[in-house]
Amino acid sequence: MTAAPTDPLHAELLALAHEAGRRAGELLRDGRPADLAVAATKSSPIDVVTEMDIAAEKLITGLIAERRPDDGVLGEEGSSSAGTSGVRWVIDPLDGTVNYLYGLPTWAVSIAAEQDGETVAGVVVAPMRGETYHAVRGGGAWATGAWEGERALSCRSAAPLDQALVSTGFNYVAEVRAAQAEIARRLIPLVRDIRRGGSAAIDLCDVAAGRLDGYFERGLHPWDRAAGDLIAREAGAVTGGRPGQAPSGELAIAATPAVFEPLQKLLAEFGA
């Protein structure tokens, strides 16, 4: 069983993230219309915002406003408020929007809570997998799924880079995608293989669960990685960005301790 958070505030934040994530996940899973429409565009015409994406964020932010009205919010679909409590919620109501639009199962709801600028609780709900991942700072990473009860997550044991299964993602702006494709081309001969799932939150949780040895991507926003980054770190993974830097929009990496440094070094060499 998971260890209960020792900080009452962190326990409260985790419980609220679980409830909001579960309800948003059910809305997205059960309410997906057959004639799903594109409500707007993001960085390019390929990167879509669906009606359900917006509805899920409204559900999450509405619940937070009801339970903790003084908290701040940063949401992918435009919700933004500073708050006065020192707590800020970082929300991706539908990570893997294109997968969702096409009926592919790799999408998730990602909700993180920050206290004084540091992520202290994170929940990622993957409804089509039937899995939920969560972590509280200092409390390890845990998941529920098809197995009985909660399972402690742990990243894979040491393996050299040439035996590593690594995931990545691609931006929706053509010029950026071209540069990312060149980096992937150079990396493929040096690792076991590369995957591209389409959801940063799930990729980070798969590193935590030992399903991937590493993950990297350029162009992530805070809401893409906030919850998943905490879950990966609490499962024993190392996360970072460019050498000496934290994960950022420039580069985000999560990997086993054995894979992280050589992967980071190669990405720097390749100009990631």
N, C-alpha and C positions, 0 to 999 in steps of 0.2 A: 504493500500500500504506500501511496505517496505520503511524505511527511508534510503535516499541516504547516503553513507559513507561521513563523513565530511572531511576526509583526502583524497586529490586527488590521492595520490599514492595507497591507499587502494582501492579506486574506480576503478583505472586502473587495479590493480591486480585481483579484483573480476571479472571485465568484461572479462579479458583475460582467467581466469579460466573457466568462463561460456562458452566462445566460444570454448576453447580447449576441455572441457568436452562434450559439445554438439556434436562437430564434431567427437570425438573419439567414443562416444556412438552410433552415427549413423553408423559409420564404423563397429563397432562390431555387431550391430543389423542387419544391412542390408547386411553385407558382410560375414556373417558366412556361410562357405561352408558346404555342406551336408556331405562331407567326411573329416571333420575337423581332422587334424593330430596333433600328439604330436611332438613338435619341440625339446624339451629337458625335463629334469626333474629338480625339485628343491630339497627339503630336502629328499625325498624318491620317489620311482617309482610311488606312488599314486598321488603325488603332481605335477601336470603337468604344463608346459608352452606351450601354444598354439601358432601357427603362428599368430593368430589374436592379441593375447596379445602383442607380440613384435611389430606388425604393429601399434597398437594403441599408444604404448609409443613413437614410432618414429614420429607419427603424432603430438602428444602433444609437445614433446621436439623440434621438428622442428618449430612449431608455436611460441614457447617461444623464441627460438634462433633468429627467424626473427624479433619479436617485441621488445624483451628485451635481446639483446645479452650479456649483462654484468652480468646477473643473474646466480646464481648457480642452480644446479639441483641434486636431489636425486631421482632416479627412481627404481622401483622394478626390472625391467629387465636389469639393468646394467648401465643406464645413470647416470653419476656422474661427476660433475664439481664444483669447488669451487666458481667461480664468483668473481666479484669485487664490486658489487653494494650494498651489504648488504642484498640483497633479495635472498632467496633460495626457489625453488619449490620442494615440496615433492609429488611424483606422484605414484599412483597405477593405471595403465591403465586398469586393469581388476581385480577387487576384487570379488572373487567368481569364480575363474577359473574352478573349477571342476563342479560347477553348470552350467556354460556356456558350458563346454564340453558335458555335458549330456542333454543340452537343457532345463534346469530348469531356471526359470525367475529371481531368486534372485542373481543378479550380478550388479556391478556398476563400474563407473569410478570415482576415488577419486583424487582431486587435491587441494593441500593446498599451500599457500604462506607464508613464514616466513620472518620477517624483524628483523635483528639482533638477530636471534635465537628464536623469539617468533612468533607463528602462528597468522597472522592478517587477513587472508581470507581463506575460504574453500568452495569448491563446491563438491557435490556428485550427480552424474547423474545416475539414475536407469531407463534405457531405456524401459525395459519390464514392468515396473510399470507405465511408462509415467510420472515420477516424478523427480524433481530436487530440491535439498536442498542446501541452502547456508547461510553463515554467514560472517560478518566482526566483528572483535573485538569491543565490545561495542555497536554493532548495532542490537542485537537480531538475531534470527534465522528464516528463511523464507523458504517456499516451493511453487512450482507450481505443478499442477497435473490436475486431471479430473475436479476439481472445477474451478470456475472463478477467475482469478487474482491470486495474491500472498497471501499466508496465513501465518500469524505469527505462529510460532511453540512454544509450551509450554509443558513441561513435566507434567506428571500426578500429581494430587493433592495428599496430604499425604495419605498413606495407610500402614498398618503394614506389616512387612515382610511376615507373613503367608498368606497374600492376594496378594502378589507380583507375577507378571508374569516376569520371568527372562530368559534371553537368554544367551547362551554361545557358544563356539566353541572348536574344538578339533584339536590338532596338527596332522601332518601326519607321525610323527615318532612313531612307535608302543609303545615304552616304555613310552613316554610322554602321549600318548593317554590313556594308562592304568591307569596312575595316575589321569588324568583328569576325567576319567569315575568314579573312586572311589569317587572323590570330588562331582561329580554330583549325585551319588547314595546317599550320605549322605545329600545333600542339598534338594533333591526332597521332602522329607516328611515335610520340614520346610517352603516351599513356595507354592503359588497357583499351579504353574507348571513351567516346563522348556521347552524352545524352542531351536532349533539349526538351524539357517537359512543358514549359510555357507558364509556370507559376513559380515565382521566386520564393514565396512563402513555403510551398511544398518542397521545393528543392532544399531549402535550409533545414526543414524538418527531416527530410530523407538523409541528410548528412548526420543529423542527431540520432536517427534510428539505425544507422549503419547500413543504409541502402545505397549510399554514395560515399566515395572517399573524399570528394571535394566538389566545390561549386564556385563559379565566379561569374560576374556580370558587370558590365558598365552601364550606367544610365539609370540605376535604381533610385527611387525616391525613398524618403524615410518610411512612408507607410508600407512600401514593398517589403522592407527588411526588418522592421523594428521588432516584431514578435518573433519571427523566425531566427533572427540573430541571437536573441537571448536564449531561445530553446537550444540552438546549436551549441552555444558556449556552455550552458548548464549540462549538456550531455558530454562535455569533454573536448569539443572541437575548438579550434583556434579560428578567430575571425579577425579580419583587418582589411585594409585597402592597399594602396601603394606602399612600398617599404617605409616603415616608420609612421604610418598614418592609420587612422581608424577607417572603417568602411564608410564610403561616401558615394555620391553620384559618379565620381571619377572611376571608382572601382570598388567592388565588394567581393571578398573571398571568404569562404568558410571551408575548412578541411580538417582532416585528422592531423594531430601534431606532427606525424611523420611526413605528411604530404604538403602541409601548408607552406613551409619555407621554400622548398624547391619549386612549387607551383608559382608562388609569388615572384620568385626570382626569374622564372621563365617568362611570366607575363610582363614583367618590367623590361626584360630583354626584347620582347616582341612589340613593345610599345602600347600595351593595353592601358 
